[in-house]
Structures are given as C-alpha cells and as structure tokens.
C-alpha cells in the first residue's frame, strides 16, 4: 500500500509530516488516546539522508537518532519502524 497525501489527509489529519522524508512513509498508526500518526521506515530515512551526499551511514544514523527520533514535533509525533537493525 502506498500512503498518498490523500490518505494522510483522510485518515491522519493533524499528524506530523517530516519535510523531505515523504518517500520513507510506510503507514499510518493509531494509539488509544492519541490521534493517528505517520509511520516511517528507519532504513528508508537513512537511505534518503545518505543519498543527499552529505552523510555516510554512521553520520546518517547519528543524525536520525539525535535530530529526528530525539525531536518532539507535536502531539501527533511520527513513529519509526526499526527495520534497519540486523537481528
């Protein structure tokens, strides 16, 4: 399923979107007592950051954890699937 702008406006009104990371959106999640949130793929975010040409993988991961995961953007903060880990 591709999460389009239309779906976001219909099912996740008010959810926080991260600029420039639209390609990393993989779904919409809901939590009791909170509005719907946008689900991002961590591996896709890291790839996007690396493709910018300004970061290697280690720098992209550090940036992701410090600036993105560590950020509070609002009550409907995005959530992240840790699909980059090697189990």
PEFENUR-V813913 format. One record per run of one state. SS is the DSSP state (alpha for helix, beta for strand, coil for the rest). FROM is the first residue (numbers start at 1). TO is the last residue. If there is no record, write none. Layout:
((SS FROM TO) (SS FROM TO))
This chain:
((coil 1 4) (alpha 5 11) (coil 12 21) (alpha 22 24) (beta 25 31) (coil 32 33) (beta 34 41) (alpha 42 51) (coil 52 56) (alpha 57 69) (coil 70 78) (beta 79 81) (coil 82 87))
